[in-house]
């Protein structure tokens, strides 16, 4: 008979939420190393089961009917993302996924390379020897540019980009772990609610303008995501609210993880000059002084390894949540119906059970022979199964092109001192940004 899994002893009312909120990364790693495959604890009063065995993670991600997205997550995010692709379930998700998939088709990605490089060049035009930048802000701005162009079909001016960027902090702060929020009903006012609502109203104003602009300019042959949705709305298949939810989801989720992947990649390259030099050597061999093309991207093997390794060490999405829709058994342990399931990329990506010398930055671990030695779901920065990130291939292409174009002209030196710390929200941000100095090559 299946037994209950082990786990840390929590406090009355708060469970383990205080320790989790204090430092979720340390908490997740400690639980994985102390208790193994399945760990039981409470976040506030919510029974939570953390899974760190890749076989269990695969089971959960490949079966979204038995393991849907949890209700508590939809409640928390509902004001922001509504019924967009990230949160919707069942028939709504299936319809929206099928409808928007052509915008992300592999056959369409090849046409994106020049436009992504153009956006990278626009960013780099403001850089010169000795320029001091916050590379997180720079990567946020350029990836917002790219997603607005390729998926929404609009060009956001510098003021609009800055408006969206400034909204991200109060929006993200609402989802930082807080023991009070785990133990408090949704309707109880909390600190930061006013700032969140103001930021949300500002963002919705930008989204309304984007939709209005695209209504006037879209044509039948346009295949960006927003044009597809607008045509569906004209056929009576898309409400104003659904349209808004998808645009907000794309604008936020469509840029954030790529921006953070690049941010952490630049940090790692600054800390590892031998890896950085090998990147430069590959770029010189494959691209030289030319603009990178899709054919070039397919040859940039080491660059891809570097990006994959950055996402392993610093996964922008550091944990996923699902819910058990029925009683299940995972790794021999009983998990009750309604329990929250936590799938922590941070802990699994750094587990010595699946990775040699897991805390080291080693792009060589992405060689084909070494990948074959590991369980499939020891690495899952984009989730997996039917609900894997729809923009995965675009995000990888975008990161490789921006890295290639930038590293061909510049090196970035870190201006940070001390240990890298993180601000946990929906995604994992570096505390204090990522200050760096630009050096021309």
WOZI-V965856 format. One record per residue. N is the residue number from 1. RES is the residue in three letters. PHI is phi in radians with two decimals (none if undefined). Layout:
# WOZI-V965856
N:RES:PHI  N:RES:PHI
This chain:
# WOZI-V965856
1:UNK:none  2:UNK:-1.14  3:UNK:-1.90  4:UNK:-1.35  5:UNK:-1.34  6:UNK:-1.35  7:UNK:3.02  8:UNK:-1.25  9:UNK:-1.42  10:UNK:-1.70  11:UNK:-1.71  12:UNK:-0.99  13:UNK:1.26  14:UNK:-1.57  15:UNK:1.04  16:UNK:-1.74  17:UNK:-1.17  18:UNK:-1.13  19:UNK:-1.14  20:UNK:-1.11  21:UNK:-1.18  22:UNK:-1.07  23:UNK:-2.85  24:UNK:-1.06  25:UNK:-1.20  26:UNK:-1.14  27:UNK:-1.09  28:UNK:-1.10  29:UNK:-1.12  30:UNK:-1.13  31:UNK:-1.11  32:UNK:-1.09  33:UNK:-1.33  34:UNK:-1.46  35:UNK:-2.06  36:UNK:1.57  37:UNK:-1.08  38:UNK:-2.26  39:UNK:-2.18  40:UNK:-1.86  41:UNK:-2.73  42:UNK:-2.04  43:UNK:-1.79  44:UNK:1.14  45:UNK:-1.81  46:UNK:-1.55  47:UNK:-1.12  48:UNK:-2.25  49:UNK:-2.15  50:UNK:-1.56  51:UNK:-1.92  52:UNK:-2.24  53:UNK:-1.60  54:UNK:-0.96  55:UNK:-1.18  56:UNK:-1.18  57:UNK:-1.07  58:UNK:-1.10  59:UNK:-0.97  60:UNK:-1.21  61:UNK:-1.26  62:UNK:-1.49  63:UNK:-2.28  64:UNK:-1.20  65:UNK:-1.30  66:UNK:-1.35  67:UNK:-2.22  68:UNK:-1.32  69:UNK:-1.16  70:UNK:-1.30  71:UNK:-1.11  72:UNK:-1.12  73:UNK:-1.24  74:UNK:-1.13  75:UNK:-1.10  76:UNK:-1.18  77:UNK:-1.65  78:UNK:-0.99  79:UNK:-1.07  80:UNK:-1.48  81:UNK:-1.90  82:UNK:0.95  83:UNK:-1.79  84:UNK:-1.19  85:UNK:-0.98  86:UNK:-1.18  87:UNK:-1.98  88:UNK:-1.12  89:UNK:-2.29  90:UNK:1.01  91:UNK:-1.11  92:UNK:-1.06  93:UNK:-1.08  94:UNK:-1.05  95:UNK:-1.12  96:UNK:-1.20  97:UNK:-1.10  98:UNK:-1.13  99:UNK:-1.14  100:UNK:-1.59  101:UNK:-0.96  102:UNK:-1.01  103:UNK:-1.18  104:UNK:-1.92  105:UNK:-1.06  106:UNK:-1.02  107:UNK:-1.13  108:UNK:-1.56  109:UNK:-1.08  110:UNK:-1.04  111:UNK:-1.40  112:UNK:-1.55  113:UNK:-1.04  114:UNK:-1.07  115:UNK:-1.21  116:UNK:-1.13  117:UNK:-1.11  118:UNK:-1.04  119:UNK:-1.16  120:UNK:-1.09  121:UNK:-1.10  122:UNK:-1.08  123:UNK:-1.11  124:UNK:-1.21  125:UNK:-1.11  126:UNK:-1.64  127:UNK:-1.79  128:UNK:-2.75  129:UNK:-0.93  130:UNK:1.49  131:UNK:-1.06  132:UNK:-1.72  133:UNK:-2.33  134:UNK:-1.71  135:UNK:-1.17  136:UNK:-1.13  137:UNK:-1.13  138:UNK:-1.12  139:UNK:-1.20  140:UNK:-1.10  141:UNK:-1.12  142:UNK:-1.24  143:UNK:-1.28  144:UNK:-1.12  145:UNK:-0.97  146:UNK:-1.15  147:UNK:-1.21  148:UNK:-1.12  149:UNK:-1.24  150:UNK:-1.36  151:UNK:-1.85  152:UNK:-1.94  153:UNK:1.26  154:UNK:-2.28  155:UNK:-1.93  156:UNK:-1.60  157:UNK:-1.25  158:UNK:-1.03  159:UNK:-1.15  160:UNK:-1.18  161:UNK:-1.02  162:UNK:-1.17  163:UNK:-1.08  164:UNK:-1.12  165:UNK:-1.06  166:UNK:-1.21  167:UNK:-1.34  168:UNK:-1.17  169:UNK:-1.12  170:UNK:-1.16  171:UNK:-1.18  172:UNK:-1.17  173:UNK:-1.06  174:UNK:-1.13  175:UNK:-1.95  176:UNK:-1.27  177:UNK:-1.00  178:UNK:-2.52  179:UNK:-1.01  180:UNK:-1.14  181:UNK:-1.17  182:UNK:-1.19  183:UNK:-1.81  184:UNK:-1.97  185:UNK:-1.02  186:UNK:-1.02  187:UNK:-1.41  188:UNK:-1.33  189:UNK:-1.05  190:UNK:-2.26  191:UNK:-0.98  192:UNK:1.62  193:UNK:-1.06  194:UNK:-1.13  195:UNK:-1.09  196:UNK:-1.09  197:UNK:-1.11  198:UNK:-1.13  199:UNK:-1.14  200:UNK:-1.12  201:UNK:-1.09  202:UNK:-1.10  203:UNK:-1.11  204:UNK:-1.11  205:UNK:-1.11  206:UNK:-1.10  207:UNK:-1.11  208:UNK:-1.04  209:UNK:-1.15  210:UNK:-1.06  211:UNK:-1.12  212:UNK:-1.10  213:UNK:-1.08  214:UNK:-1.25  215:UNK:-1.02  216:UNK:-1.40  217:UNK:-1.97  218:UNK:-1.25  219:UNK:-2.21  220:UNK:-1.05  221:UNK:-1.49  222:UNK:-1.21  223:UNK:-2.10  224:UNK:-1.19  225:UNK:-1.03  226:UNK:-1.15  227:UNK:-1.08  228:UNK:-1.05  229:UNK:-1.19  230:UNK:-1.14  231:UNK:-1.14  232:UNK:-1.11  233:UNK:-1.16  234:UNK:-1.09  235:UNK:-1.53  236:UNK:1.41  237:UNK:-1.81  238:UNK:-2.61  239:UNK:-1.38  240:UNK:-1.02  241:UNK:-1.18  242:UNK:-1.10  243:UNK:-1.08  244:UNK:-1.05  245:UNK:-1.06  246:UNK:-1.21  247:UNK:-1.21  248:UNK:-1.07  249:UNK:-1.03  250:UNK:-1.18  251:UNK:-1.10  252:UNK:-1.48  253:UNK:-1.19  254:UNK:-1.27  255:UNK:-1.98  256:UNK:-1.10  257:UNK:-1.16  258:UNK:-1.19  259:UNK:-1.04  260:UNK:-1.25  261:UNK:-0.99  262:UNK:-1.16  263:UNK:-1.01  264:UNK:-1.26  265:UNK:-1.12  266:UNK:-1.10  267:UNK:-1.05  268:UNK:-1.16  269:UNK:-1.12  270:UNK:-1.16  271:UNK:-1.51  272:UNK:-2.31  273:UNK:-1.07  274:UNK:-1.19  275:UNK:-1.12  276:UNK:-1.02  277:UNK:-1.15  278:UNK:-1.18  279:UNK:-1.04  280:UNK:-1.07  281:UNK:-1.12  282:UNK:-1.14  283:UNK:-1.10  284:UNK:-1.13  285:UNK:-1.27  286:UNK:-1.47  287:UNK:-1.91  288:UNK:1.12  289:UNK:-1.67  290:UNK:-1.49  291:UNK:-1.35  292:UNK:-1.19  293:UNK:-2.06  294:UNK:-1.08  295:UNK:-1.07  296:UNK:-1.11  297:UNK:-0.99  298:UNK:-1.15  299:UNK:-1.67  300:UNK:-1.47  301:UNK:-1.14  302:UNK:-1.18  303:UNK:-1.01  304:UNK:-1.12  305:UNK:-1.05  306:UNK:-1.05  307:UNK:-1.17  308:UNK:-1.07  309:UNK:-1.19  310:UNK:-1.10  311:UNK:-1.26  312:UNK:-1.22  313:UNK:-1.23  314:UNK:-2.26  315:UNK:-1.15  316:UNK:-0.94  317:UNK:-1.62  318:UNK:-1.63  319:UNK:-2.74  320:UNK:-1.94  321:UNK:-2.15  322:UNK:-2.36  323:UNK:-2.35  324:UNK:-1.44  325:UNK:-1.36  326:UNK:-2.72  327:UNK:-1.08  328:UNK:-2.38  329:UNK:-2.16  330:UNK:-2.29  331:UNK:0.90  332:UNK:1.47  333:UNK:-1.87  334:UNK:-1.42  335:UNK:-2.14  336:UNK:-1.35  337:UNK:-1.01  338:UNK:1.53  339:UNK:-1.21  340:UNK:-1.39  341:UNK:-1.93  342:UNK:-1.87  343:UNK:-2.02  344:UNK:-1.60  345:UNK:-0.96  346:UNK:-0.94  347:UNK:-1.30  348:UNK:-1.22  349:UNK:-1.13  350:UNK:-2.02  351:UNK:-1.42  352:UNK:-1.19  353:UNK:-1.23  354:UNK:-2.04  355:UNK:-2.31  356:UNK:-1.31  357:UNK:0.78  358:UNK:-1.12  359:UNK:-1.53  360:UNK:-1.56  361:UNK:-1.57  362:UNK:-2.38  363:UNK:-1.02  364:UNK:-1.12  365:UNK:-1.19  366:UNK:-1.71  367:UNK:-1.07  368:UNK:-0.96  369:UNK:-1.17  370:UNK:-1.36  371:UNK:-1.06  372:UNK:-1.11  373:UNK:-1.41  374:UNK:-1.83  375:UNK:-1.07  376:UNK:-0.99  377:UNK:-1.74  378:UNK:-1.31  379:UNK:-2.47  380:UNK:-2.64  381:UNK:-1.14  382:UNK:-1.87  383:UNK:1.32  384:UNK:3.05  385:UNK:1.27  386:UNK:-1.03  387:UNK:-1.79  388:UNK:-1.09  389:UNK:-0.98  390:UNK:-1.15  391:UNK:-1.68  392:UNK:-0.94  393:UNK:-1.22  394:UNK:-1.12  395:UNK:-1.07  396:UNK:-1.15  397:UNK:-1.07  398:UNK:-1.07  399:UNK:-1.09  400:UNK:-1.15  401:UNK:-1.21  402:UNK:-1.15  403:UNK:-1.10  404:UNK:-1.10  405:UNK:-1.15  406:UNK:-1.28  407:UNK:-1.20  408:UNK:-1.21  409:UNK:-2.03  410:UNK:-2.42  411:UNK:-2.02  412:UNK:-2.04  413:UNK:-1.83  414:UNK:-1.26  415:UNK:-1.96  416:UNK:-1.44  417:UNK:-2.25  418:UNK:1.47  419:UNK:-1.25  420:UNK:-1.24  421:UNK:-2.05  422:UNK:-2.23  423:UNK:-1.90  424:UNK:-1.41  425:UNK:-2.43  426:UNK:-1.10  427:UNK:-2.27  428:UNK:-1.78  429:UNK:-1.87  430:UNK:-1.27  431:UNK:-1.12  432:UNK:1.37  433:UNK:1.25  434:UNK:-2.40  435:UNK:-1.22  436:UNK:-2.50  437:UNK:-2.01  438:UNK:-1.50  439:UNK:-2.24  440:UNK:-1.28  441:UNK:-1.59
